[in-house]
Amino acid sequence: MDIGTVVRDSGSTIHAKKSGWRSTQPLIDYKRCTSCGWCWAYCPEPAIRLEGGKYIIDYSFCKGCGICAVECPLHCISMVME
């Protein structure tokens, strides 16, 4: 095994889906969202990405931690029970 591969990939969860961990999931109110990117910046997983000028949540990677909802400056994200 190449040590460079181990170091480069260390700490990355991009290949580990976490949807089974959560009991709540974030929902974005796109009528209020300005696509500021705070949710993306604070998400500890690769669960939020920019597509077509708006941020979307990939629920296969979302663990339901709620950090995106807490950090959203316009409170456009709410956590709902699954």
N, C-alpha and C positions, 0 to 999 in steps of 0.2 A: 504494500500500500504506500502511495506517495504521501509523505508528511505534509506537503503543500496543500493537498486536497483536504486533509483533516483540519488543518488550521483555517483554511478559507471557508469551509462549511461549518465550522464550530459555532454554535449559538444560533444557527439559522433554523427556523421552523417552517420554511416555505414548502417543504415536502410532507409535513405532518398535519393531516386534517384533524380538527378538534371539535367538530360539531356535536359529538356525543357528550361533551363535558358540560354544556350549558343547560340552564333551566329557563333563562330569559334570553330574548334576542332584541337587538336594536332595530328600530324602525325610523327611517328618515322622512320628515315632512318636507317634501320637495317644494311645496308652495312657499315655505319660509327660508329654505336653504339657499345660501348665496355662494356655495362651493368655495368657501374660504380655505378648506383643507386642514382645519384643526383636527377633525376626526381622524384623518389619514395620518397626520403627524404624530398623534398620541397613541394610535392603535399599536399594541405590542405584538400583534400578529400581522401576517400579510392578508388581512381580511377586508381591507378597504382599498379601492383603486378608482382612478379617474377614468371614466368612459364617456365620450360624447359631451364633455364639459360638465359632467356631474359625478359626484362620488357615489359609488355603489358598494354594498356590502356583500362579500362572498361568504355566505353562511356556512360553507364547508370548512372554512378556516376560523370563523368567529367562535370564541369560547364564551361569549356572553358576559364579559367582565364589566361592561358598562362604562369604561373609561371614555369612550367616544361621547356618550351622552352627558357625562359630567363636564367634559372639556368644551363641548360645543357652546360658543359664545352667544348664540341666538336660541339655544334650547330647542333645536329642530329635531333632536334625536330622543326618542323615548324608549325605555326598556319595557317589553311586554313579556308575559309568561308564554312559554311555548305550549 
